[in-house]
Amino acid sequence: MATFRFELQAVLDTRLRAEELCQCRVAELEASRRRLEDGLRAQQARIGESREQLRGRLLGSIDANTLRGQANASLAGMRDAQRVVLELAGIHRRLQSVVEELRAASRDRRAVEILKERRFEDWRREQDRREQAELDELSLIRGSRRLMETG
């Protein structure tokens, strides 16, 4: 039995690898994004806790040095949160770009896969046609033998 051989298999393999590479890059950026978002949530929680502590220290006797230190720590936390937000914006831009590359790679791969499927169907029809021709020939030979034996 003949086996199907796709002459552009190397192209398909290359496109599959390119798509997988894009998928890995998307996954890496997604992991970075999640890590930064988790860090931002933690930073926001710390800022909230710092505010609560500051409010608590405003009751009773007030120590100006402690309040100043608390305010400075709060400002530093807000500055860190802003830095993380800027990093997140950069990751979102890169992620959009890489996702678009992934879409293009998927489209390119799928185009070659469709070509492979069409060529396989053509090959399959040709195999069926050949098999039918061989069966017809065998039937013709068998019929000829019967005629010769009876006649």
Summary of the structure (lengths in Angstrom):
residues: 151
radius of gyration: 35.3
end to end distance: 37.0
largest distance: 128.5
contacts: 362
relative contact order: 0.12
helix: 90%
strand: 0%
